[in-house]
């Protein structure tokens, strides 16, 4: 099965599944923006705040983006399969020049992102910190209970 055929079959299945539930044009664009925002939020949480990234959540949000793209394409008579194949062919022509112009800058950017990412606490470090925090909270609660019990015994 060719790439274009698989994409077009998925789009057709989505049209059948969601028949009667199509957004109006502005709603289509807004739904796409919303779903892209959810992808961005997952990536922001992971790469800026060090939260764990659920691949299942990311896959679901990326699929939602595809659903929105398929709806927009269908509403405007665009076949995504051939469009994607044409874009890949176009990128194949342009990529060698981009490699010459951008490889060094992108390599530097990836290195900086990796360094910044390594400064984020790992999942294990966050779990240890939460564990320490819980221990400290329990210790504080025990101190308060002991202090309160001492006050009660003195007041008797």
C-alpha positions as CSV (number, residue, x, y, z in Angstrom):
1,X,0.0,0.0,0.0
2,X,1.5,3.3,-1.0
3,X,1.8,6.2,1.5
4,X,-0.7,8.3,-0.4
5,X,-3.3,5.5,-0.5
6,X,-3.0,4.8,3.2
7,X,-3.4,8.5,4.1
8,X,-6.4,8.8,1.7
9,X,-8.0,5.7,3.2
10,X,-7.6,7.1,6.7
11,X,-9.2,10.4,5.6
12,X,-12.1,8.6,3.9
13,X,-12.7,6.5,7.1
14,X,-12.6,9.7,9.2
15,X,-15.2,11.3,6.9
16,X,-17.5,8.3,7.2
17,X,-17.0,8.1,11.0
18,X,-17.6,11.8,11.6
19,X,-20.3,12.4,9.0
20,X,-22.7,15.1,10.2
21,X,-20.2,16.3,12.8
22,X,-18.1,18.5,10.6
23,X,-17.1,21.9,11.9
24,X,-17.8,25.1,9.9
25,X,-14.6,26.5,8.3
26,X,-13.6,28.7,11.1
27,X,-14.3,25.9,13.6
28,X,-12.0,23.7,11.5
29,X,-9.1,26.1,11.8
30,X,-9.8,26.7,15.5
31,X,-9.9,22.9,16.2
32,X,-6.6,22.5,14.5
33,X,-5.1,25.3,16.5
34,X,-6.4,23.8,19.7
35,X,-5.0,20.4,19.0
36,X,-1.6,21.9,17.9
37,X,-1.7,23.7,21.2
38,X,-2.2,20.5,23.1
39,X,0.8,19.0,21.4
40,X,2.8,22.1,22.2
41,X,1.8,21.9,25.9
42,X,2.9,18.3,26.2
43,X,6.3,19.2,24.7
44,X,6.6,22.3,26.8
45,X,5.9,20.3,29.9
46,X,8.6,17.8,29.0
47,X,11.3,20.0,27.6
48,X,10.9,23.2,29.6
49,X,9.6,21.8,32.9
50,X,11.1,18.3,33.0
51,X,7.7,16.5,33.4
52,X,7.5,13.0,32.0
53,X,6.2,12.7,28.5
54,X,3.6,10.0,27.8
55,X,4.1,8.7,24.3
56,X,0.5,7.5,24.4
57,X,-0.7,11.1,25.2
58,X,1.6,12.6,22.5
59,X,0.4,10.0,19.9
60,X,-3.2,10.8,20.8
61,X,-2.7,14.5,20.3
62,X,-0.8,14.1,17.1
63,X,-3.7,11.9,15.8
64,X,-6.1,14.6,16.8
65,X,-4.0,17.0,14.7
66,X,-4.3,14.6,11.8
67,X,-8.1,14.3,12.2
68,X,-8.3,18.1,12.0
69,X,-6.1,18.2,8.9
70,X,-8.2,15.5,7.3
71,X,-11.4,17.4,8.0
72,X,-10.0,20.6,6.5
73,X,-8.6,18.7,3.5
74,X,-12.0,17.0,2.9
75,X,-14.0,20.2,3.2
76,X,-11.8,21.8,0.5
77,X,-11.5,18.8,-1.8
78,X,-7.8,18.3,-1.1
79,X,-6.4,14.8,-1.2
80,X,-3.8,14.6,1.5
81,X,-2.0,11.5,0.2
82,X,-0.8,13.0,-3.0
83,X,-0.2,16.4,-1.3
84,X,2.1,14.7,1.3
85,X,3.9,12.7,-1.5
86,X,4.5,15.9,-3.5
87,X,5.8,17.7,-0.3
88,X,8.2,14.8,0.4
89,X,9.5,15.0,-3.2
90,X,9.9,18.8,-2.8
91,X,11.7,18.4,0.5
92,X,14.0,15.8,-1.1
93,X,15.1,18.4,-3.6
94,X,15.6,21.2,-1.0
95,X,17.1,19.2,1.8
96,X,20.7,19.0,0.4
97,X,21.0,22.8,0.3
98,X,19.4,23.1,3.8
99,X,22.0,20.6,5.1
100,X,24.8,22.8,3.7
101,X,23.3,26.0,5.2
102,X,21.8,24.8,8.4
103,X,23.5,21.6,9.6
104,X,26.0,23.5,11.8
105,X,23.4,25.7,13.4
106,X,21.0,22.9,14.0
107,X,23.7,20.7,15.5
108,X,24.6,23.5,17.9
109,X,20.9,24.1,18.8
110,X,20.4,20.3,19.4
111,X,23.5,20.3,21.7
112,X,22.2,23.3,23.6
113,X,18.8,21.7,24.0
114,X,20.4,18.5,25.3
115,X,22.5,20.4,27.8
116,X,19.4,22.4,28.9
117,X,17.5,19.1,29.1
118,X,20.2,17.5,31.3
119,X,19.7,20.4,33.7
120,X,16.1,19.3,34.2
121,X,15.5,16.9,37.0
122,X,15.1,13.3,35.9
123,X,11.9,11.4,36.6
124,X,13.8,9.5,39.3
125,X,15.1,12.7,40.9
126,X,11.6,14.2,41.0
127,X,10.3,11.0,42.6
128,X,13.1,11.1,45.2
129,X,12.3,14.8,45.8
130,X,8.6,14.1,46.3
131,X,9.5,11.2,48.7
132,X,11.8,13.5,50.7
133,X,9.1,16.1,50.7
134,X,6.6,13.6,52.1
135,X,9.0,12.5,54.7
136,X,9.6,16.1,55.7
137,X,5.9,16.7,55.9
138,X,5.4,13.6,58.1
139,X,8.2,14.7,60.4
140,X,6.7,18.2,60.7
141,X,3.3,16.7,61.4
142,X,4.8,14.4,64.1
143,X,6.6,17.4,65.7
144,X,3.3,19.3,65.8
145,X,1.5,16.3,67.3
146,X,4.2,15.9,69.9
147,X,4.1,19.6,70.7
148,X,0.4,19.6,70.9
149,X,0.4,16.5,73.1
150,X,3.0,18.1,75.4
151,X,0.8,21.2,75.8
152,X,-2.2,19.1,76.6
153,X,-0.3,17.2,79.3
154,X,1.0,20.4,80.9
155,X,-2.4,22.0,81.0
156,X,-3.9,19.0,83.0
